[in-house]
Amino acid sequence: MSTIELDSHGFPKASGIFETIKTVDGKPIALGRHMRRALESALELGITLPSEELIRTEIQQVLQENPHEIGRLRLSFGQGLFHLAHDFYTEQTEPARLNFYSQTVIGAVHKLFPYDYRFALIEAANEEGYHDSILFNEKNEITETAVANLAFLISGEWVTPPISSGILPGVVRAIAIENCGVKVRPIHVSEIPEVESGFMLSSLRIAQPISHIGDMKLKIGDASRALEEQIRAHSQPVSVG
């Protein structure tokens, strides 16, 4: 691959789609799911991807050249562009504190870069003492955070917003729905006081418990531990080749 100029967040100074994948001892988690999502986005956006053989060969090479016990593998694709990097990733061990972003945010069904706007949302939350912000759409339905999908325990049932609310179809979210009993339905902002427990779901965090929404404290109890255990059990790393 030729040298590609990167922005301050490590993305190519161009536009396209990307996948971020957690690795454990050089083995990616849910690589097949990530590549299927990338292929679907590429087909819809008119982006030509390299061959599967080339992608796998390049992944194997970058994992070998940049070994990390826990890593972040990022694949970026654009028109005539393919870039990947494998960096050290620090596990998120602290439960997340979330606030509400004050404006409606239109979600994207494709994982697109530049990603500056999402990083700006994180920075704004950090300035107020939170890790991230809960976003909502024009119907006042909960969607996602700047960098993760959401799952809430409401009235004894784990639920997550539908793609139609305006969210990214996350890989770990799909695992939680298909294998762990999480239901899909719209969640109105008026239901937040009824939330008992919650998770941020993402490819790096996997399932990070939420301790607070604003000043409201959530429970991290047996139900949370059981769901987290299930999600992590279905998110095991697998060798590339």
Backbone as JSON, one array per atom type, in Angstrom:
{
  "sequence": "MSTIELDSHGFPKASGIFETIKTVDGKPIALGRHMRRALESALELGITLPSEELIRTEIQQVLQENPHEIGRLRLSFGQGLFHLAHDFYTEQTEPARLNFYSQTVIGAVHKLFPYDYRFALIEAANEEGYHDSILFNEKNEITETAVANLAFLISGEWVTPPISSGILPGVVRAIAIENCGVKVRPIHVSEIPEVESGFMLSSLRIAQPISHIGDMKLKIGDASRALEEQIRAHSQPVSVG",
  "N": [[0.86, -1.2, 0.0], [0.5, 2.25, -0.75], [1.91, 5.25, 0.72], [-0.24, 7.03, 2.83], [-1.74, 10.08, 3.64], [-2.61, 11.02, 6.91], [-5.2, 12.13, 9.19], [-5.54, 13.9, 12.37], [-6.73, 12.01, 13.94], [-6.0, 9.63, 12.96], [-7.23, 8.78, 10.65], [-7.47, 8.41, 7.05], [-6.85, 11.33, 5.06], [-9.32, 11.87, 3.52], [-12.38, 10.6, 2.22], [-14.69, 8.05, 3.19], [-15.5, 4.66, 4.13], [-15.25, 2.85, 7.24], [-14.0, 0.27, 9.44], [-13.75, -0.67, 12.79], [-12.02, -2.81, 14.84], [-11.7, -4.91, 17.6], [-8.81, -6.55, 18.86], [-7.39, -9.5, 20.27], [-4.51, -10.75, 21.48], [-3.55, -10.69, 18.85], [-5.69, -11.67, 17.39], [-8.64, -10.98, 15.67], [-11.92, -9.83, 16.71], [-15.01, -10.95, 15.62], [-14.5, -10.58, 12.83], [-15.58, -11.44, 10.37], [-18.25, -10.49, 10.48], [-17.78, -7.73, 10.52], [-16.58, -7.36, 8.01], [-18.67, -8.09, 6.32], [-20.47, -6.02, 6.85], [-18.97, -3.84, 5.93], [-18.81, -4.48, 3.21], [-21.51, -4.36, 2.44], [-22.02, -1.62, 2.86], [-20.15, -0.53, 1.07], [-21.12, -1.44, -1.41], [-23.55, -0.06, -1.51], [-22.7, 2.57, -1.49], [-21.1, 2.79, -3.68], [-18.39, 2.15, -3.6], [-15.43, 0.53, -4.42], [-14.12, -2.38, -3.14], [-10.97, -3.88, -2.16], [-9.82, -7.22, -3.06], [-10.99, -10.06, -1.16], [-8.94, -11.8, -0.46], [-6.65, -10.17, -0.63], [-7.24, -8.27, 1.37], [-7.29, -9.89, 3.69], [-4.65, -10.82, 3.67], [-3.22, -8.42, 4.05], [-4.2, -7.71, 6.55], [-3.21, -9.8, 8.15], [-0.49, -9.25, 7.89], [-0.2, -6.65, 9.06], [-0.99, -7.17, 11.66], [1.01, -8.9, 12.49], [3.28, -7.27, 12.25], [2.77, -5.24, 14.03], [2.35, -6.08, 16.91], [0.04, -6.51, 19.61], [-1.2, -7.1, 22.87], [-3.84, -6.45, 23.57], [-5.6, -4.93, 21.08], [-6.43, -2.36, 18.6], [-7.77, -2.66, 15.58], [-8.02, -1.0, 12.61], [-9.73, -0.58, 9.63], [-9.81, 1.19, 6.67], [-11.66, 2.29, 3.9], [-11.9, 3.71, 0.68], [-12.68, 5.38, -2.43], [-10.49, 3.96, -4.5], [-8.8, 3.71, -2.36], [-7.24, 2.14, 0.39], [-6.58, 1.53, 3.63], [-4.98, 0.39, 6.57], [-4.5, -0.09, 10.1], [-2.96, -1.11, 13.14], [-3.24, -0.64, 16.45], [-2.31, -0.11, 19.92], [-4.75, -0.79, 22.41], [-6.47, 0.5, 25.16], [-8.21, -1.06, 27.66], [-11.6, -0.38, 28.62], [-12.38, -0.01, 31.78], [-13.86, 1.29, 33.66], [-17.21, 2.01, 34.6], [-19.55, 3.68, 32.42], [-20.35, 7.14, 32.35], [-22.99, 9.0, 31.25], [-24.38, 11.81, 29.5], [-27.05, 13.86, 28.15], [-27.05, 14.82, 24.78], [-27.72, 18.05, 23.58], [-29.01, 18.63, 21.21], [-30.85, 17.52, 18.29], [-29.6, 14.74, 16.53], [-28.75, 13.47, 13.42], [-28.54, 10.21, 12.56], [-26.21, 7.87, 11.0], [-26.29, 5.15, 8.74], [-24.1, 4.0, 7.73], [-20.65, 3.42, 8.46], [-18.79, 6.03, 8.54], [-15.97, 8.02, 7.5], [-14.56, 11.34, 7.13], [-14.43, 11.48, 10.76], [-14.67, 13.45, 12.54], [-16.79, 14.94, 13.67], [-18.1, 13.22, 15.43], [-16.07, 12.7, 17.27], [-15.9, 15.26, 18.31], [-18.29, 15.41, 19.71], [-17.74, 13.65, 21.79], [-15.65, 15.01, 23.05], [-17.01, 17.28, 23.94], [-18.76, 16.14, 25.8], [-16.89, 15.14, 27.62], [-15.86, 17.52, 28.62], [-17.88, 18.28, 30.3], [-17.71, 16.45, 32.25], [-18.46, 13.86, 31.63], [-18.44, 10.64, 29.94], [-19.52, 10.23, 27.43], [-22.27, 11.09, 25.2], [-25.82, 10.66, 25.15], [-27.75, 10.4, 22.27], [-30.51, 11.69, 20.34], [-33.35, 11.48, 18.08], [-35.44, 13.33, 15.69], [-37.96, 12.64, 16.51], [-37.76, 12.5, 19.17], [-36.76, 10.08, 19.99], [-34.55, 7.79, 21.52], [-31.32, 7.19, 20.2], [-28.35, 6.49, 19.83], [-24.96, 6.63, 21.18], [-22.18, 8.91, 20.76], [-20.24, 7.13, 19.9], [-21.14, 4.52, 20.21], [-23.58, 1.86, 20.34], [-26.68, 1.44, 22.18], [-28.07, -0.32, 24.98], [-30.8, -0.92, 27.05], [-32.2, -1.78, 30.22], [-35.48, -2.07, 30.76], [-38.41, -2.24, 32.52], [-37.84, -4.89, 33.16], [-36.9, -5.99, 30.78], [-34.4, -6.29, 28.3], [-33.64, -3.87, 25.94], [-33.04, -2.34, 22.72], [-32.57, 0.44, 20.51], [-34.19, 0.56, 17.24], [-32.79, 0.23, 13.9], [-34.16, 1.92, 12.24], [-34.63, 4.16, 13.76], [-32.45, 5.7, 13.42], [-29.65, 4.84, 13.6], [-26.3, 3.46, 13.77], [-25.83, 0.22, 12.49], [-24.56, -1.67, 14.64], [-21.95, -4.1, 15.18], [-21.59, -5.54, 17.63], [-24.02, -4.96, 18.78], [-25.7, -6.41, 17.05], [-24.9, -9.0, 17.72], [-25.8, -9.07, 20.36], [-28.57, -8.93, 19.96], [-29.12, -11.18, 18.33], [-28.1, -13.37, 19.76], [-28.34, -13.0, 22.52], [-30.79, -12.29, 23.55], [-31.66, -9.61, 23.52], [-34.11, -7.21, 22.85], [-35.61, -5.41, 20.09], [-36.8, -2.19, 19.8], [-38.44, 1.05, 19.49], [-37.28, 3.63, 21.67], [-38.44, 6.05, 23.67], [-37.5, 9.33, 24.79], [-38.85, 9.96, 27.08], [-38.95, 7.66, 28.51], [-36.63, 7.33, 29.88], [-36.46, 7.77, 32.76], [-37.38, 5.3, 33.57], [-35.41, 3.49, 33.09], [-33.5, 0.86, 34.23], [-30.96, -0.37, 34.13], [-28.02, -0.25, 32.02], [-26.1, -0.45, 28.92], [-23.24, 0.47, 26.97], [-22.64, -0.5, 23.76], [-20.15, -1.63, 21.69], [-17.59, -2.28, 19.22], [-15.07, -2.11, 20.35], [-15.42, -1.6, 23.12], [-17.08, -3.68, 23.7], [-19.18, -4.62, 25.83], [-19.95, -2.19, 27.83], [-20.83, -1.31, 31.03], [-23.27, 1.13, 32.08], [-23.13, 3.65, 34.43], [-24.3, 6.06, 35.17], [-26.87, 8.25, 33.97], [-26.84, 11.4, 33.26], [-27.6, 12.84, 36.32], [-28.82, 10.64, 37.24], [-28.58, 7.55, 38.75], [-27.7, 4.33, 37.63], [-28.38, 0.81, 37.98], [-25.97, -1.69, 38.46], [-26.16, -4.76, 38.42], [-27.15, -8.19, 38.98], [-28.6, -8.73, 36.59], [-27.29, -7.12, 34.72], [-24.67, -8.16, 34.84], [-25.15, -10.75, 33.92], [-26.02, -10.33, 31.23], [-23.77, -9.04, 30.15], [-21.87, -11.08, 30.38], [-22.93, -12.97, 28.61], [-22.81, -11.57, 26.13], [-20.04, -11.13, 25.85], [-19.2, -13.78, 25.75], [-20.08, -14.5, 23.25], [-18.45, -13.02, 21.68], [-15.84, -13.74, 20.87], [-12.33, -13.75, 20.03], [-10.97, -14.66, 16.82], [-8.71, -16.43, 14.75], [-7.18, -14.94, 11.85], [-6.37, -16.3, 9.53]],
  "CA": [[0.0, 0.0, 0.0], [1.27, 3.48, -0.8], [1.78, 6.1, 1.9], [-1.49, 7.8, 2.83], [-1.71, 11.13, 4.64], [-3.64, 10.79, 7.92], [-5.57, 13.26, 10.02], [-5.1, 13.81, 13.77], [-7.36, 10.84, 14.56], [-5.49, 8.42, 12.31], [-8.0, 8.43, 9.45], [-6.96, 9.02, 5.82], [-7.41, 12.64, 4.73], [-10.19, 11.61, 2.37], [-13.67, 10.18, 2.75], [-14.97, 6.65, 2.9], [-16.08, 3.86, 5.21], [-14.21, 2.19, 8.03], [-14.37, -0.71, 10.44], [-12.83, -0.73, 13.93], [-12.14, -4.18, 15.35], [-10.85, -5.23, 18.75], [-8.02, -7.77, 18.73], [-6.83, -10.08, 21.49], [-3.36, -11.57, 21.09], [-3.45, -10.73, 17.4], [-6.85, -12.28, 16.76], [-9.77, -10.04, 15.65], [-13.24, -10.26, 17.14], [-16.11, -10.79, 14.65], [-13.99, -10.03, 11.57], [-16.52, -11.72, 9.29], [-19.37, -9.55, 10.58], [-17.3, -6.41, 10.12], [-16.36, -7.31, 6.57], [-19.98, -8.08, 5.66], [-21.03, -4.67, 6.95], [-18.21, -2.98, 5.03], [-19.19, -4.81, 1.84], [-22.86, -3.82, 2.2], [-21.89, -0.16, 2.72], [-19.41, -0.25, -0.16], [-22.03, -1.65, -2.54], [-24.56, 0.99, -1.54], [-22.06, 3.87, -1.71], [-20.33, 2.77, -4.92], [-16.96, 2.03, -3.3], [-14.88, -0.78, -4.8], [-13.21, -2.91, -2.14], [-9.97, -4.84, -2.64], [-10.25, -8.61, -2.96], [-10.96, -10.62, 0.19], [-7.61, -12.38, -0.25], [-5.72, -9.07, -0.35], [-7.57, -7.7, 2.68], [-6.84, -10.82, 4.73], [-3.18, -10.82, 3.66], [-2.77, -7.16, 4.65], [-4.52, -7.77, 7.98], [-2.23, -10.68, 8.77], [0.8, -8.57, 7.93], [-0.18, -5.54, 10.02], [-1.06, -7.75, 13.0], [2.33, -9.45, 12.79], [4.26, -6.19, 12.35], [2.42, -4.37, 15.16], [1.67, -6.96, 17.87], [-0.47, -5.95, 20.87], [-2.02, -8.05, 23.61], [-5.18, -5.94, 23.24], [-5.35, -3.94, 20.03], [-7.5, -1.76, 17.8], [-7.52, -2.79, 14.15], [-8.92, -0.12, 11.86], [-9.67, -0.69, 8.18], [-10.46, 2.32, 6.0], [-11.82, 2.08, 2.47], [-12.48, 4.79, -0.1], [-12.52, 5.13, -3.85], [-9.06, 3.85, -4.77], [-8.09, 3.86, -1.09], [-7.31, 1.07, 1.39], [-5.58, 1.77, 4.68], [-5.27, -0.26, 7.84], [-3.54, 0.15, 11.18], [-3.2, -1.87, 14.36], [-2.68, 0.14, 17.55], [-2.61, -0.55, 21.27], [-6.03, -0.33, 22.93], [-6.61, 0.42, 26.6], [-9.54, -1.54, 28.03], [-12.45, 0.5, 29.41], [-12.74, -0.76, 32.99], [-14.76, 2.11, 34.48], [-18.56, 2.18, 34.03], [-19.7, 4.94, 31.68], [-21.26, 8.21, 32.77], [-23.51, 9.63, 30.04], [-25.36, 12.88, 29.59], [-27.83, 14.0, 26.92], [-26.66, 15.89, 23.87], [-28.86, 18.97, 23.62], [-29.63, 18.83, 19.9], [-31.14, 16.34, 17.48], [-28.49, 14.28, 15.69], [-29.17, 12.53, 12.39], [-27.61, 9.09, 12.55], [-25.79, 7.32, 9.72], [-26.3, 3.69, 8.74], [-22.78, 3.58, 7.29], [-19.59, 3.9, 9.33], [-18.12, 6.93, 7.61], [-14.98, 9.02, 7.9], [-14.03, 11.85, 8.4], [-15.19, 11.16, 11.96], [-14.39, 14.56, 13.46], [-17.99, 15.39, 14.38], [-18.34, 12.3, 16.55], [-15.04, 12.98, 18.28], [-16.26, 16.53, 18.94], [-19.33, 15.1, 20.69], [-17.05, 13.05, 22.94], [-14.92, 16.08, 23.74], [-18.0, 18.13, 24.63], [-19.21, 15.38, 26.97], [-15.77, 15.1, 28.56], [-15.75, 18.83, 29.27], [-18.92, 18.36, 31.33], [-17.47, 15.4, 33.23], [-19.07, 12.6, 31.2], [-17.66, 9.9, 28.96], [-20.17, 10.28, 26.11], [-23.62, 11.66, 25.26], [-26.93, 9.97, 24.51], [-28.3, 11.19, 21.18], [-31.91, 11.4, 20.03], [-33.76, 11.94, 16.76], [-36.47, 14.38, 15.64], [-39.14, 12.13, 17.2], [-37.35, 12.35, 20.57], [-36.42, 8.69, 20.27], [-33.15, 7.53, 21.78], [-30.66, 6.51, 19.08], [-27.06, 5.89, 20.18], [-24.06, 7.66, 21.68], [-21.29, 9.33, 19.68], [-19.39, 6.04, 19.4], [-21.62, 3.2, 20.64], [-25.01, 1.56, 20.45], [-27.17, 1.41, 23.56], [-29.05, -1.32, 25.41], [-31.33, -0.53, 28.36], [-33.13, -2.67, 30.91], [-36.7, -1.34, 31.07], [-39.49, -3.15, 32.91], [-37.34, -6.27, 33.18], [-36.54, -6.46, 29.44], [-33.31, -5.57, 27.64], [-34.09, -3.35, 24.65], [-32.12, -1.47, 22.0], [-33.32, 1.13, 19.45], [-34.12, -0.03, 15.89], [-32.01, 0.96, 12.9], [-35.03, 2.95, 11.68], [-34.57, 5.37, 14.59], [-31.31, 6.46, 12.95], [-28.45, 4.38, 14.29], [-25.39, 2.58, 13.06], [-26.08, -1.18, 12.82], [-23.32, -2.13, 15.24], [-21.65, -5.53, 15.19], [-21.89, -6.12, 18.94], [-25.48, -4.85, 18.9], [-26.27, -7.55, 16.34], [-24.63, -10.18, 18.54], [-26.7, -9.01, 21.53], [-29.93, -9.22, 19.49], [-29.23, -12.53, 17.76], [-27.64, -14.43, 20.65], [-28.43, -12.71, 23.95], [-32.15, -11.96, 23.97], [-31.98, -8.18, 23.53], [-35.21, -6.9, 21.94], [-35.49, -4.17, 19.32], [-38.01, -1.34, 19.76], [-38.15, 2.47, 19.75], [-37.2, 4.03, 23.08], [-38.67, 7.49, 23.74], [-36.73, 9.96, 25.87], [-39.68, 9.99, 28.28], [-38.76, 6.39, 29.22], [-35.34, 7.31, 30.58], [-36.6, 7.53, 34.2], [-37.71, 3.9, 33.82], [-34.24, 2.66, 32.81], [-32.91, 0.26, 35.44], [-29.55, -0.62, 33.86], [-27.72, 0.03, 30.63], [-24.78, -0.75, 28.36], [-22.73, 0.95, 25.7], [-22.21, -1.65, 22.97], [-19.31, -1.27, 20.55], [-16.6, -3.3, 18.88], [-13.93, -2.0, 21.26], [-15.89, -1.73, 24.5], [-17.91, -4.88, 23.73], [-20.36, -4.26, 26.63], [-19.52, -1.36, 28.95], [-21.98, -0.9, 31.84], [-23.51, 2.56, 32.29], [-23.38, 3.9, 35.85], [-25.14, 7.25, 35.32], [-27.37, 9.08, 32.89], [-26.93, 12.66, 33.99], [-27.48, 12.6, 37.75], [-29.56, 9.41, 37.58], [-27.69, 6.4, 38.91], [-28.25, 3.06, 37.17], [-27.97, -0.37, 38.74], [-25.1, -2.67, 37.81], [-26.42, -5.92, 39.27], [-27.14, -9.53, 38.39], [-29.08, -8.7, 35.21], [-26.21, -6.56, 33.9], [-23.56, -9.11, 34.77], [-25.56, -11.88, 33.08], [-26.01, -9.94, 29.83], [-22.38, -8.8, 29.75], [-21.22, -12.39, 30.24], [-23.43, -13.57, 27.36], [-22.28, -10.84, 24.97], [-18.61, -11.41, 25.74], [-19.05, -15.18, 25.35], [-20.33, -14.58, 21.8], [-17.56, -12.06, 21.01], [-14.5, -14.27, 21.07], [-11.43, -13.53, 18.9], [-10.71, -15.81, 15.94], [-7.56, -16.23, 13.89], [-7.51, -14.41, 10.52], [-6.19, -17.28, 8.47]],
  "C": [[0.89, 1.24, 0.0], [1.02, 4.29, 0.47], [0.54, 6.98, 1.77], [-1.41, 8.83, 3.94], [-2.9, 10.96, 5.59], [-3.97, 12.06, 8.67], [-5.16, 13.01, 11.47], [-5.68, 12.61, 14.5], [-6.93, 9.53, 13.9], [-6.28, 7.96, 11.11], [-7.33, 9.04, 8.21], [-7.62, 10.38, 5.59], [-8.18, 12.52, 3.42], [-11.55, 11.3, 2.96], [-13.91, 8.74, 2.36], [-15.63, 5.97, 4.07], [-14.95, 3.2, 5.99], [-14.83, 1.18, 8.97], [-13.3, -0.7, 11.53], [-13.08, -2.05, 14.64], [-11.18, -4.38, 16.52], [-10.09, -6.52, 18.47], [-7.52, -8.2, 20.1], [-5.73, -11.05, 21.07], [-3.28, -11.76, 19.57], [-4.6, -11.38, 16.67], [-8.03, -11.31, 16.82], [-11.06, -10.67, 16.14], [-14.25, -9.94, 16.04], [-15.65, -10.16, 13.33], [-14.98, -10.24, 10.43], [-17.71, -10.78, 9.29], [-18.96, -8.15, 10.11], [-17.14, -6.31, 8.6], [-17.68, -7.36, 5.8], [-20.61, -6.7, 5.7], [-20.31, -3.72, 5.99], [-18.61, -3.22, 3.57], [-20.56, -4.24, 1.5], [-22.8, -2.3, 2.0], [-21.2, 0.2, 1.41], [-20.31, -0.4, -1.39], [-23.03, -0.51, -2.66], [-23.95, 2.35, -1.9], [-21.2, 3.91, -2.97], [-18.83, 2.74, -4.7], [-16.51, 0.62, -3.66], [-13.87, -1.24, -3.76], [-12.15, -3.79, -2.79], [-10.51, -6.26, -2.49], [-10.16, -9.08, -1.51], [-9.57, -11.17, 0.51], [-6.6, -11.29, 0.11], [-5.97, -8.49, 1.03], [-7.05, -8.59, 3.8], [-5.31, -10.86, 4.82], [-2.63, -9.58, 4.35], [-3.06, -7.14, 6.15], [-3.5, -8.64, 8.71], [-0.89, -9.99, 8.93], [0.83, -7.48, 8.99], [-0.28, -6.06, 11.45], [0.29, -8.32, 13.42], [3.36, -8.35, 13.03], [4.01, -5.28, 13.55], [1.67, -5.19, 16.22], [1.24, -6.23, 19.14], [-1.31, -7.03, 21.55], [-3.49, -7.73, 23.42], [-4.98, -4.82, 22.23], [-6.61, -3.42, 19.38], [-7.08, -1.83, 16.33], [-8.52, -1.92, 13.41], [-8.67, -0.28, 10.37], [-10.45, 0.46, 7.57], [-10.48, 2.08, 4.5], [-12.43, 3.32, 1.84], [-12.33, 4.46, -1.57], [-11.03, 5.13, -4.17], [-8.21, 3.95, -3.52], [-8.33, 2.66, -0.19], [-6.19, 1.29, 2.39], [-5.96, 0.99, 5.93], [-4.14, -0.02, 8.83], [-3.95, -0.69, 12.38], [-2.47, -1.18, 15.5], [-3.06, -0.49, 18.89], [-3.96, 0.02, 21.72], [-6.07, -0.54, 24.44], [-8.04, 0.05, 26.94], [-10.3, -0.49, 28.86], [-12.94, -0.28, 30.64], [-13.73, 0.0, 33.88], [-16.15, 2.18, 33.83], [-18.72, 3.58, 33.44], [-20.7, 5.89, 32.36], [-21.68, 8.96, 31.51], [-24.4, 10.82, 30.38], [-26.18, 12.88, 28.3], [-27.24, 15.11, 26.07], [-27.89, 16.74, 23.63], [-29.58, 19.16, 22.29], [-29.89, 17.5, 19.21], [-29.92, 16.01, 16.61], [-29.02, 13.26, 14.7], [-28.13, 11.43, 12.29], [-27.29, 8.63, 11.14], [-25.79, 5.8, 9.79], [-24.97, 3.13, 8.25], [-21.73, 4.16, 8.24], [-18.63, 4.73, 8.48], [-17.01, 7.75, 8.27], [-14.93, 10.08, 6.81], [-15.01, 11.63, 9.56], [-15.11, 12.27, 13.0], [-15.61, 14.95, 14.29], [-18.27, 14.51, 15.59], [-17.31, 12.49, 17.65], [-15.34, 14.28, 19.01], [-17.36, 16.33, 19.98], [-18.72, 14.51, 21.95], [-16.35, 14.13, 23.75], [-15.87, 16.98, 24.52], [-18.52, 17.44, 25.89], [-18.13, 15.35, 28.04], [-15.63, 16.42, 29.32], [-16.77, 19.02, 30.38], [-18.79, 17.24, 32.36], [-18.1, 14.06, 32.9], [-18.19, 11.93, 30.15], [-18.21, 10.05, 27.55], [-21.57, 10.85, 26.32], [-24.63, 10.75, 24.57], [-27.54, 10.9, 23.47], [-29.75, 10.8, 20.94], [-32.27, 12.0, 18.68], [-34.89, 12.97, 16.84], [-37.79, 13.95, 16.28], [-38.91, 12.0, 18.71], [-37.2, 10.88, 20.97], [-34.92, 8.59, 20.52], [-32.53, 6.83, 20.57], [-29.41, 5.77, 19.55], [-26.24, 6.92, 20.94], [-23.16, 8.07, 20.51], [-20.56, 8.15, 19.07], [-19.92, 4.65, 19.74], [-23.13, 3.08, 20.49], [-25.38, 1.46, 21.92], [-28.11, 0.23, 23.77], [-29.48, -0.95, 26.82], [-32.23, -1.64, 28.91], [-34.32, -1.84, 31.38], [-37.81, -2.35, 31.35], [-39.07, -4.61, 32.78], [-36.92, -6.83, 31.84], [-35.41, -5.61, 28.86], [-33.76, -5.16, 26.25], [-33.02, -2.45, 24.05], [-32.9, -0.8, 20.87], [-33.17, 0.44, 18.09], [-33.27, 0.83, 14.95], [-32.84, 2.11, 12.33], [-35.07, 4.23, 12.51], [-33.41, 6.27, 14.17], [-30.04, 6.1, 13.68], [-27.55, 3.59, 13.36], [-25.7, 1.14, 13.46], [-24.81, -1.84, 13.35], [-23.18, -3.64, 15.26], [-22.0, -6.16, 16.53], [-23.39, -6.02, 19.24], [-26.15, -6.04, 18.24], [-26.07, -8.84, 17.12], [-25.59, -10.22, 19.72], [-28.13, -9.36, 21.14], [-30.07, -10.69, 19.09], [-28.96, -13.63, 18.78], [-27.95, -14.22, 22.13], [-29.8, -12.19, 24.4], [-32.49, -10.49, 24.06], [-33.03, -7.89, 22.46], [-35.0, -5.55, 21.25], [-36.83, -3.44, 19.35], [-37.61, 0.11, 19.96], [-38.17, 2.75, 21.25], [-37.33, 5.55, 23.13], [-37.9, 8.08, 24.93], [-37.52, 9.99, 27.18], [-39.53, 8.7, 29.11], [-37.47, 6.34, 30.03], [-35.5, 7.11, 32.09], [-36.91, 6.08, 34.56], [-36.52, 2.96, 33.59], [-33.62, 2.18, 34.11], [-31.39, 0.1, 35.3], [-29.29, -0.35, 32.39], [-26.31, -0.35, 30.23], [-24.5, 0.12, 27.15], [-22.18, -0.27, 24.98], [-21.37, -1.16, 21.79], [-18.24, -2.33, 20.36], [-15.38, -3.26, 19.78], [-14.35, -2.23, 22.7], [-16.55, -3.08, 24.74], [-19.19, -4.54, 24.5], [-19.88, -3.52, 27.87], [-20.73, -0.92, 29.76], [-22.05, 0.62, 31.97], [-23.86, 2.76, 33.77], [-24.34, 5.06, 36.07], [-25.64, 7.75, 33.97], [-27.68, 10.42, 33.53], [-26.69, 12.38, 35.47], [-28.16, 11.3, 38.18], [-28.61, 8.21, 37.62], [-28.4, 5.13, 38.46], [-27.68, 1.91, 37.99], [-27.05, -1.25, 37.88], [-25.16, -3.92, 38.69], [-26.39, -7.23, 38.51], [-27.56, -9.53, 36.92], [-28.0, -8.16, 34.27], [-25.06, -7.55, 33.74], [-23.89, -10.29, 33.87], [-25.51, -11.52, 31.6], [-24.58, -9.71, 29.35], [-21.65, -10.12, 29.51], [-21.65, -13.06, 28.93], [-22.81, -12.9, 26.14], [-20.8, -11.15, 24.78], [-18.35, -12.86, 25.32], [-19.25, -15.36, 23.85], [-19.45, -13.61, 21.02], [-16.11, -12.48, 21.21], [-13.62, -14.04, 19.82], [-11.15, -14.81, 18.12], [-9.54, -15.46, 15.02], [-7.99, -15.79, 12.48], [-7.41, -15.49, 9.46], [-5.6, -18.57, 8.95]]
}
